[in-house]
């Protein structure tokens, strides 16, 4: 697999025209424009808009269902794979080398956009109105990129890219709502998986379930799961796991059949002190204090 450190190498290696700027480039893909077979990694952020007629697009080794027009986002050093792609309508890719962001607020803020960690199967499906918004911003970037760039061009281009990212964040929230309406609440499915995990003695045999495990059960990426749950419940996946475990702990403490250490191990904690710390953080009381408040004693 080829890793491209520079945009010039990336363009040359893929048979594209030389970039207009050494650290930022745009690739347009006209309708029925075949892209052949490619697999590579880069030191670039990639934002792509596409409607694909045929072929396979892979990101992070995950096949993408590309029936609808959409945006996808790739971060540096992720695997990008394209096989026999033909675009149904005009598409584009923006490629932003990490160094292009130096000294700009996006250098830090771009890492806050969770969708760069989503799987390609979780690309942003755009409505016609949303498409128009993104394409208008793309057109403005295109104008700066090709038409006599000057000392203002980089700032203007990055401001439009920042707008694309902010719109994408908004549109993803809409997609989360749509997903919940079609597929049911993810939080309910999430809790059902946790209940099954506990019922099958997963806590005692495997320890605390992590976000990656639960995301795998739901066939989505960990970051997408956390963002989706945050939209539905106001809490991340990790916070919901802890909330669920504290609820289970409260029930066990009320029953009074197990000691504090025994409950901690039963719930998958490696030691009682971490369990006590987490319990107090969520309830304001240590487990023994909570038990006494429920009129139970060791």
N, C-alpha and C positions, 0 to 999 in steps of 0.2 A: 504494500500500500504506500502511496506517495504522500509525504507531508510537505506542504508548501509554506515556507517561512515568509515569503513576500508575495504581494499581489502580482508582480511581474512574472514570477515563476508559475503562479496559479493560472494566469491568463495564457502564458505560452504553453504550459502543459496540457491545457484543454482546447487549444486551437482558437482562442478568442483574440480579438484585437487588443493591442497594448492598452493598459489603463491610462486614463487621462491624468490620474494622480497616483503617486507611488503607494499611498496608504488608504485610498478610497476608490472604489470602482462600482460601476453599474453594468449589468449584463441584461440585455433585452432578449426575450425569446418569443419570436413571432409564431403565429398559428402554424401548426404542422411542422415546426422547426425541430428536427431530430437532434438529440444531444448525445446519442451513443451511450457507451458504457464507461462509467468512471467511478472510482472509489478513492477518496482522499480525506486528509485532515488539513486544517489551516490554522494560522494564528489570528484568524478573523472572526468577528461576529457576522452572521449572515441573516438577512431578512429577505424572504422570498414570497412573492405572490404568484399563484399559478392556478390554471385550470388545465388539467392534463387529459389528453385524449387516450393515451395508452402508455404502457411501460410501468416500471417499478421505481419507486423512490424510497430510499432507506435512510434513516437517521438513527444513530446509535444502535444499528443492527435490527431495527424494528420496521416492518413493512407498513406503509401508509396507505389507507383507503382514500384514494384521491378523486372521488366522484364529483365533489363540489369545489368551487373556487375558494381558496383559503390563503391564509398567511401562516408561514411557519418560521421559527426562529432557531438558529443554531449558535452555539457559543464556541470559542476557540478550542481546538483539539478534539472535537467530537467527530465521529466517523460520518462522512457524507457519501452516499452511494447512489448512483443514477444508472438505470439500465433501460436503453431503448426508449427514452422518453419522447413523446410528441405532445405539444401543447395544443389544447383545444382553442384557446384564445391567447392573446398577447399576455405574456407574463414577464417578470423581471426578478433579478436578484441584486440586492445591495450588499456589498462586501466592505466591512469596516475593520481595518487592521487595528489591533489594540493600541498601537502607538498613535493613531490618528486622534484618539480620545485624550491623550496627555494634555493636562492643563485645562481641561473642560469639565464641567460638572458631571457630564455623562460618564467620565472615567470611573467614578464611584457609583453613581445612581443606576447605571445599566445593570449592575450586579443585583439590584433589588427587584428586578423584574423576573418573577419566578418562571415565566413561560420559556425562558432560555434553557431551563432544566426539564421541560416537558418532553415526553416522547413524541415522535412525529405523528403518531395516531391521535394525539391530543392537539393537533394544529387548530388554528382559529378559523372556524367556518363563518364566512362573511355573508351578510344579507346584501342585496343589491345596493341599498343605501349606504351600508358600511363600506362596500367595495368602492363606491364613488368617492367617499371621504379619503380612503387610503390612496386611490389612484390620483386624486388631486394633489396630495402631498408628494407623491412620487414624481408627478409632472414638474412641481416646483424644484425638487432636488435635481431632476434631469436638466432643467434650465440652467441651474448654477454649475452643474458638472460639465456641460458641453459648451457653454457660451461665455467665453472670455473670463475665466475665473480670476478673481483679484483677492485682496487681503480680507475681504468680507465673506468670501464664498464658504470657507470652512465653518464659520460661525453660523451662517444661514443654513447650510446643509445639516449641521448637527442640531439646530433648533427644529428643523422639519423632522429629522429622525426621532428626536425627543417627543415630538407630537405624535408620530406613528406609534411609539411605544406606549404613550399615555392613552391613545385611542384603543390600542390593543388590550390594555388592562381593562378599560371600560367594556369593550366588546366581549372579553372573556367572562366578565361577570354576567353579562346577558346569556352567554353560552352555558354557564353554570346553572342559571335559572331554567333555561330550556331543557337542559339535561335532567334536572330534577323533576320537571313536569312530565317528561317522556318516560324516564327510567325509574322514577320514584326517588325518595330521599336517600342520598348516599349515607347520611348519618345513621339511618335505620339499618341499612345493610352492614355498615361498619360495626354497629353495636351487636348485630346478630352474629357476625363472625367472632367477635370477642366472647359472646356467650357460649358459642360452640367450642371455642378454644379452651375456655374454662371447664365446660362440661366434659370434655375429653381429656381432662387433667394436663392440658398443655402447660399451664403455669408451673406445676410441680415437676414435670418431665423436661420442659424446654426453657423455662424461665419466662421473663416478661416478653410479650410480643413486641416487636419493633414496627415502625411505620412501613418499612420496606416489605415486611411479611404481609401486613394487612393490605397494602397496595397491590401486592401480587395476587392476593385472593380476589381482589376487585378488578384485576386486569387493567390497572392504570399505574402511572408512575407515582412515586412517593410525593414529589413536589406538587403534582396536579391534585392528588388526594388531599393534601393539607390545604391547598388554596380553595378547593371545592368545599371542604368541610368548614373552612373559615367563612366562606360566603353563606353557607347554610346555617351555621350554629354560632359563629363568632369565635370559635375556638379551633386551634390547629389539631392535627391528628394526634400529636404527642399529648396535648392537653386533654383531649377526649379519652385517651387511654388511661391517663392518670385519674380523671374524673370517674371513669368506670371502675377502676380498681379501688378507689376510695369508697365508692358506693358498696362494693363487695365487702370491703374491710368493715364498714359500719355494720353490715348485717351479721358478720361473724363476731364482731365485738358485742353486739346486742345478745347474741345467742349465749355467749359466755362459756362455750365448750372448749375453746382453744386459748392458750396463752398468747401473749403479744408476739413472741419470737416465732411460735408455731404458725400464727396467722401470716406473719411476714414471709416465711418460707413457702407457705401454702399459696400465696399470691405471686410467687415467683421472684421475690426480692432476695438478693444475695446476702443481705444482712438486715438485722432488725433496726439498726440505727438509721439507715436510709429510708426504710418504711416509716419510721417515727417522724423523721424530718419532713417527708412528703405529706404525711397525714396532717401534721400540724400546719403546714403551709396551706392546705386546702380547708381545714376545719377550725383552725385557731386553737386546737387542743391536741395534746399528745394522746395516743390511743388509750392509755390507761385512764386518763382524765375523761375521755369520751365514754368509756365503759362505765365509770362511776356515775357519770351524769345520766346514764340510762338505768341506773339502779342495779348494775351488775358489778360483781367483785370477783377478783381472782380467788 
